[in-house]
Amino acid sequence: MHTWRVEANECLAPRFYRLVLVSRRSAGGAAPGQFYMVRVGRGTDPLLPRPLAVYGMEARGGGARLTFVYEVIGRGTGILREKAPGDEVEALGPLGRGFAWHRPERPYARVIMVAGGIGLVPFLLLGRRLTEAGLPALYLYGARTHREVVLVEDFRALGVGMRVYTEDGSLGEKGLVTAGLTAALADGTAAPEDTLVCACGPWGMLEATATVAREAGAPCQGSPERRMACGMGACLSCVVRRSPGCAGDGGIEGVRTDTGGQTGAPGTRTGDAEPNAAGRADDGPPDAKPTSTTGIKGDPWLRTCQEGPVFATEEIDWEAERGGA
């Protein structure tokens, strides 16, 4: 754990906050989709740190400035909400595998980012990387109501295409964000097989996104919301069921994530925030699955904190997860 000082902790909307931490020590880089384990209090209450995905990271003199966006949904994030400028927090990261948007053998022609609620968090960093690389990008953001739509100005500033969807029609287009994805994949901008879909949000939205992408023939990567306790792959609280047809060691192979040229292999990590999915980290670990998991071929489980938090969506057994298997 490294000690950071709180620079700002502002309320963006009911339950949504932006936390800015600064350090005099260099923190290296973070790939879009990676996260930190953040200790919200001192001592043993609460005992476990909370996983928060990186919203922004930048060098600051000889040190670093780190930004998270999180949703208050339990005691831990409730404590985090009370942090004031000048307070200190401990955090470990960046951890996990991020979105792998480089495809060496044939570069993608377009990337579509699909966010649901707090699932917007990894996409500012991804949008910035795509813009810097000159790769066309579209950001689709879905929420239940306009009161839950935050930080659209940050994405507008990137210059990427953006469409907002609300279920009640109070802002943007009325409907589900997955309907926007269906339309985007059929708009002729790029062939679906050359369009990478990157998604982050609730399980239902993520599964629907994976289905739309698969039916259109587009590759899809997703960062699912999963509760997490240790972030080191030991407690097995964050595992997801591996698809029976998925081989390999888990994670996205053959492409790199862009952490200063490192591949998306396990490094200093832990996984996902109710985790990794965005900025959501709820209270208390769930019961661990009663099995071992290593992320190797033949193991039925994938650890979100080690093989994820970003997976190729075909790696996940959606039916088993839906049934709570």
N, C-alpha and C positions, 0 to 999 in steps of 0.2 A: 504494500500500500504506500502511496505517495501523498503527502499533505498538500492540499490546494487551499487557496483563500477565495472566499466568495466575493465576487465583484458586484454581482447583481442577482436578484431572484424575484422576478416580476410576474404578476398575474396577467395572463393573456386573455383569458375568458374563464367562466366558471369551471374550476377543476384543472385548468391548463396553466402551466407555469414554464418560464424560461429561466434556467439557472446558468450563470456564467462564472467559471472558475479561472483563476490565474495562478501561475507558478513561476518562480524564478529559474526553474530547471527546465531544460528542453524536454519535450515529450515525444519527439519524433512525429510521425504522421499516422493518420487513421484512414482506413478504407471505408467507403460508404457501406453501412450495415454493421460495422464493428461497434463494440460497446465497452463500457467500463462497469466494474462493480464498485458501487459507491456506498460507503459506510455512513449512515444517516445520523448516528449518535456515537457517543463515546462509551466505553465499557461494554457490557454484555446485554444491554437492553435498549434497542433490539439487538439481538445477537448477529443476525445475518445482514450482509450488505445488500443493496438493491441494484439490479442490473439496469443501466440506462444507456440507450443507443446514442451515438455521437451525432449531434446536429451540426456542429461546426468546430473546427480546430485550426488554429493559426499560430505561427511563431510571433513572439512578442519580445523584441530585443533578444536577450539570451535565454528567454523563458518561453512560456506557452500560454495560450488563452483557449479554454475549452468550454463549449456550450452544449447544454442538454435542454430538451423540451420534454416535460413529463406531465402525467396526469395523476392527480391525487385520488387514489381509490382505496387507501387503507392507512393503517397506523404509520407505517414507515414513510410513505410519501407525505403523510400529514406532518410528520416531524421535519421532513426536508423542506416543506413549504415555509416553515418558521425560520429558516436560516436567513441571516441578515448580512449585508456587506461587512466584511472584516472577519466574519466567522471562518473557522477552518473545518474542512471535511477531508476525509481520506478516500482515495479512489485508486483502483488498479485497472490498468488497461494500456492501450486498446487491445481488445480480446475478440476472438472469433474470426470466422471467415466472412468477408464482405461480398457485395455484388461483383460478379466477374463479368464486366462489360467488354473486355478485350476478347476478340476471337481471332487468333493469329492466322488461321488458315483462310478465313474469308471474313473481313471485318463486317460488323453489323451495319446496316444502312440506316437504322433508326432504333431508338430505345423509347419504350413507353413505360412510364412510372405510374403505378396504380397504388394509391394510398387510401386507407380507410381510417378515419378518426385520427388517433395519435400515431397511426402508421405513417404519417408524413415525415417523421423525424429523419430517417436516413437519406431522404431524397434531395435535401438541399445540397448536401455534400456531393451526392451522385450527379445532380444537375450541373454543379460547378465543374466537375471533372469532364462531363460530356461536352459542355460548352467550350472548355479549354481545348478539348481534342477536336472541336469542329464537327461533332457527331450530332445530327438532328435528334431532338428529344421532345417528348410530349408528356406533360404532367397531368394526370387525372386524379382529382381529389374528391372523395365522397364523405359525407357526414349526414347525420340524421336531420339537423337543422342548422340555420345560419349561426346560432349561438355557439356551435361547436367547430366552426370554420375559423382557423387561425393562420397567421403568418403568410397569407397569400401575397402580400407585398414583397416578401423576401424572394419568392419564386418569380414574380413578375420582373424583379430587378435582374434576374439571371438571363432573361430574354428567351426562355424556353416557352413553347406553347403550353397553355394551361386551360383546363376546363374544370369547373366546379359543379358537383352534383349534390343535391340535398333531397332526402326522402320526402320532406314535406313541401318542397318547391320554394322555400323561403329565400334561397339564394342560388344563383346559377340555374342549371337545368334540373327539373324535377325528375327523380328516379334514382336508380342505383348506378354506382360508378362502373359496374361491370357492363352495363348497357353502353356506356361511353367507350369501353374497350372494344366491344363488338363492332361498333361503328368505325372506330379508328383503324382496326385491323383490315377493314374492308374499304377504306377510303382511297386506296391506290397510291398512297405516298411511297410505300415500299412493300415488297413482297413479304407476306407473313413469315416465311422461313428466314428472311433476313432482318426481321424485327425482333428485338429482345424485349420481352415483357418482364419488368421487375415489380414485384408487389410486396406490400407490407400492410398488415392490418389484422382484424379479427379472423378467426378460423373460417367462418362461413363465407366471408368475402374472399378469403385467400383460395378456398377450394373452388368457388365459382370462377375466380380469375383463372385458375389453373385449367378448368374445364373449357372456358372460352378460348384460351390460348391453344390448348391441345386440339380442339376442333378446327381451329383456323390454321393449324400447322406452324404455330409460332413457338420458339423456345421460351421457357418461362422459369424465372427464379423467384422464390418467395421466402420471406422472413416471417415465420409464424409466431404468434404470441404464445409464450410458454412460461409457466412459473419456474423459478430457478432459485436454488439455495446456495450452492458453493461456487458455481462458475468454473470449476476445475475438472469436471467430468467424473467426480468421485461419488456424489450422492444419488445420481440417476433420477433426480426429480424432474429434469427437463426433457426426458427422452420422448421421441416420436417413433411410431411404428414405421419400419422400412418397408417399401413396396416389395412384394415377393419377386418381381421381375428386375429389381435393382441390384446390380453387382458393384464391386469396387469397394473403396474404403470410406465412402460417404463424402459429402461435399461435392463441389463442382470441379471437375477435372479438366485439364487441357487449356485453361485460360487463367490469367493472373488477376488478382484483385487490385489494386494499385497502391500498395503501402510501400512506396519508395522502391518498387521493383520486386518486392517479395511476392512469392506465390501465395495462394490462398490456403496454405497448409497450416496445421495447428502450430501456434507459436506461444505467445504469452497469453493465454486466453481464458475465456469462459464464455458465454454464449449469448444469451438472448434475453430480452427483457419482457416480461409478461407480455413479458420480459423483453427480450431483445427486440421484440417487434417494434418497439418504438420508444416510448419514454415511460412506459407503464411498468410498474414494479409493485406487485401487491404484497400483502402481508403473509408471512409464514410459508414454509415449504410444504408442498403436498407430499403424500406418501410416495416413496420411491417405488418404481416398478420392480417386481420380484424376480429380477433376472440380471445377469451381467450384460454389459454392452461395451464393445470396444471400437465400433465403427469399422470393423473389418468384414470382409466378405463372409456371408453366412450368418452374421449376427442379425437378429430381427429388430434391433433397436438402433436408433441414431441419437446421439446426444446433441441437443441444440447448442450447448456451450462448446463443443469440440468439433463435431462434424458440421455444425451450423455456425451462426444462426441462419445464414442464407443457404437454402438448398435449391437444387434443381427440383421443380415441383413433382416430376415423375418419380423422385426418390421416396416420396411420402405415400403411405398406404392410407388414402383419404377415407375409404370405407371403414377400415378398422378404427381410425381415429374418431370418426363420427359416431361409431357405436360404443366408444369408450373401451375398446378392447385393449 
